[in-house]
Amino acid sequence: MQINKAIILAGGKGVRLRPVTLETPKPLITVKRKPILTWLCELFISNDVKNIRIIVNENDLEEFKWWFKRFKVTHNDQDFDIDFFVETKPLGTFGFVKTKEARDWLNRESFFLSNGDELKAMNLKDMAKQHSINHEKGGVATIALATVEDPEHYGVPIVESERIISFLEKPTNPPSNNISSGLYLLDAEFFNYQTDQEFEMIELIWDRVAKDNKLYAFDTGGKWYDTGTFERWEKAINEWPY
């Protein structure tokens, strides 16, 4: 299964990184002197996912346009199509993805969906292969897992034979060190599980998909860093290996 499209969620406010994020959108903060968004786009392009749309807040659009001008200059030898979807109000982590504008662009193709404020070094081609196998079993969504030292701060999936049966949100006694990495591979059938509400969080959709035995996990074995706090951001800067 060749996946050609990706959507990156970059419309958040980054409240825990203020005052930095009052001036710089969170996906544009740097690690190893390179914006997180650049690392993400390079990950997709290097895995032949070259059609990318980035969901941004309308108030941050100019900053993202400036970022893109520089990205084009520094990657002018590569073939890609990157553009923006613009939110005029907060719609959650899935609200804009299910709009007509986004779905027309997706054209019922399977696609990657990623948070825009995390560092990821993963083999997306392997993930697509596993998703294809999951699809044959009836799966409509695959979540990439990451291994962390402090899973009690994240969503921890309960996995049985690669199928996710439920999630534990910030559990006191997590059953494993595997968490959702904020990277997903979704089929068009996944939209059958959305609600009619304009604002929607994908995190609340997972349980409905899991109850239908259609949600799967993929253990990437790759690198992953959250940059949501100053402490985590500093850790990423010190440890990011590339």
C-alpha positions in Angstrom: 0.0 0.0 0.0 1.5 3.3 -1.1 0.4 6.3 0.9 0.8 9.6 -0.9 -0.9 12.1 1.4 -0.4 13.4 4.9 -2.1 16.0 7.1 -0.2 17.7 9.9 -2.0 19.4 12.8 -0.3 22.7 13.5 -3.1 24.9 14.8 -2.5 24.5 18.6 -1.6 27.4 20.9 1.3 25.8 22.8 0.1 27.2 26.1 2.7 25.3 28.2 5.6 26.9 26.2 4.5 30.5 26.7 5.8 33.2 26.3 7.8 31.5 23.5 4.7 30.5 21.6 3.2 34.0 21.9 5.7 34.9 19.2 6.4 31.6 17.5 3.9 28.9 16.7 4.8 25.7 18.5 5.5 23.6 15.3 8.1 26.2 14.3 10.2 26.1 17.4 13.6 24.6 16.7 15.4 21.4 17.7 19.0 21.3 16.5 18.3 24.7 14.9 15.6 23.3 12.6 11.9 23.8 13.1 9.9 20.7 14.2 7.7 21.1 11.2 10.7 20.9 8.9 11.7 17.6 10.6 8.2 16.2 10.1 7.9 17.2 6.4 11.3 15.7 5.8 10.2 12.5 7.4 7.2 12.3 5.1 9.0 13.3 1.9 11.9 10.8 2.6 9.2 8.1 2.9 7.6 9.1 -0.5 4.7 10.9 1.1 5.0 14.1 -0.9 1.5 15.6 -0.8 1.2 17.4 2.5 -1.4 19.7 4.0 -0.7 21.6 7.2 -3.7 22.8 9.3 -2.8 26.2 10.8 -4.6 28.9 12.8 -5.4 31.9 10.7 -3.6 34.2 13.1 -0.3 32.2 12.5 -0.6 31.9 8.7 2.0 34.5 7.8 4.6 32.8 10.1 4.0 29.5 8.4 4.2 31.1 4.9 7.6 32.5 5.9 8.6 29.0 7.1 7.5 27.5 3.8 9.5 30.0 1.7 12.7 28.9 3.5 11.7 25.2 3.2 11.3 25.5 -0.6 14.7 27.2 -0.9 16.5 24.5 1.2 14.7 21.6 -0.5 14.5 22.8 -4.1 16.0 19.6 -5.4 13.1 17.5 -4.1 9.6 16.9 -5.5 6.7 17.7 -3.1 3.4 19.5 -2.8 2.9 21.3 0.5 0.1 23.8 1.2 -2.0 25.0 4.2 -5.6 24.4 5.5 -6.6 27.5 7.5 -8.7 27.2 10.6 -10.7 30.4 11.5 -11.6 28.9 14.9 -10.4 25.9 16.9 -11.9 22.7 15.7 -10.0 20.1 17.7 -7.7 17.4 16.4 -10.2 16.1 13.9 -12.7 18.9 13.3 -11.0 20.3 10.2 -9.9 16.9 8.9 -13.5 16.0 8.4 -14.5 19.2 6.6 -15.5 19.1 2.9 -12.3 21.0 2.0 -10.0 18.5 3.6 -12.0 15.4 2.4 -12.2 16.7 -1.1 -8.4 16.9 -1.1 -8.1 13.4 0.4 -10.4 12.1 -2.3 -11.1 8.9 -0.2 -7.4 7.9 -0.2 -5.8 6.5 2.9 -3.6 9.1 4.6 -1.2 9.9 7.5 -2.3 12.2 10.2 0.3 13.6 12.6 0.6 16.1 15.4 2.8 19.0 14.4 4.7 19.4 17.7 6.6 16.1 18.1 9.8 14.8 16.7 9.5 11.4 14.9 12.0 9.2 13.2 10.1 6.2 12.0 9.8 3.9 8.9 6.5 5.0 7.4 6.8 2.5 4.6 6.9 -0.3 7.1 3.9 1.2 8.8 2.0 1.3 5.5 2.8 -2.3 4.9 1.4 -3.3 8.3 -1.6 -1.1 7.8 -2.3 -2.9 4.5 -2.3 -6.2 6.5 -4.6 -4.6 9.1 -6.9 -3.4 6.4 -7.3 -7.0 5.1 -8.5 -7.9 8.7 -11.0 -5.1 8.6 -8.9 -2.4 10.2 -9.6 1.2 9.3 -6.9 2.9 11.5 -3.4 2.2 12.6 -1.7 4.1 15.4 2.1 4.3 15.6 3.4 3.5 19.0 6.4 5.0 20.8 8.3 3.7 23.8 8.9 6.3 26.6 10.2 6.3 30.1 7.2 8.1 31.6 4.0 6.6 30.0 1.9 7.8 32.9 1.9 11.2 31.2 0.4 10.0 28.0 -2.3 7.8 26.4 -1.4 4.1 26.8 -3.1 1.6 24.5 -4.2 -1.9 25.6 -3.0 -4.1 22.7 -4.0 -7.7 22.0 -2.3 -9.3 18.9 -1.6 -5.9 17.4 -5.3 -4.8 17.8 -6.0 -1.9 20.2 -8.9 -2.8 22.4 -8.9 0.4 24.6 -6.9 3.3 25.9 -5.8 4.3 29.3 -5.4 8.1 29.6 -2.4 9.0 31.9 -2.7 5.8 34.0 -1.2 5.7 37.5 0.1 2.2 36.8 0.6 1.9 33.1 0.7 -1.7 31.8 3.5 -0.9 29.3 5.8 1.9 28.2 4.2 2.1 24.8 2.1 5.2 24.0 0.4 6.8 21.1 3.0 8.7 19.1 0.5 11.1 17.6 1.0 9.6 14.2 -1.9 7.7 12.5 -2.7 6.0 9.2 -6.4 6.3 8.4 -8.7 4.8 5.7 -11.7 6.7 4.3 -13.9 4.3 6.3 -12.6 5.9 9.5 -14.8 8.9 8.8 -17.8 6.6 9.5 -16.9 7.0 13.2 -17.0 10.8 13.4 -19.9 12.7 15.0 -21.9 15.5 13.6 -20.3 18.0 16.0 -18.2 20.7 14.4 -15.5 20.5 17.1 -14.1 17.0 17.3 -11.1 15.3 19.0 -9.7 12.2 17.4 -8.8 10.9 20.8 -12.5 10.5 21.5 -13.1 8.5 18.3 -10.6 5.8 19.1 -12.8 3.9 21.5 -15.7 3.7 19.0 -13.3 2.2 16.4 -11.7 -0.1 18.9 -15.1 -1.5 20.0 -15.6 -2.5 16.3 -12.2 -4.3 16.3 -10.9 -2.0 13.6 -8.1 -0.2 15.5 -4.6 -1.5 15.2 -1.1 -0.6 16.6 2.2 -0.5 14.9 5.4 -0.6 17.0 7.7 1.6 15.0 10.9 0.9 17.0 11.8 4.5 16.0 12.7 7.7 17.9 10.1 10.0 19.3 10.2 13.2 21.4 7.4 15.3 22.8 8.3 19.0 23.0 5.2 20.1 25.0 7.0 21.5 28.0 10.3 23.4 28.5 11.8 20.3 30.2 10.7 18.0 27.3 11.9 20.5 24.7 15.3 20.7 26.3 15.5 16.9 26.4 14.7 16.7 22.7 17.4 19.2 21.9 20.0 17.3 23.9 19.0 13.8 22.7 17.6 14.2 19.1 20.1 12.0 17.2 20.1 13.6 13.7 
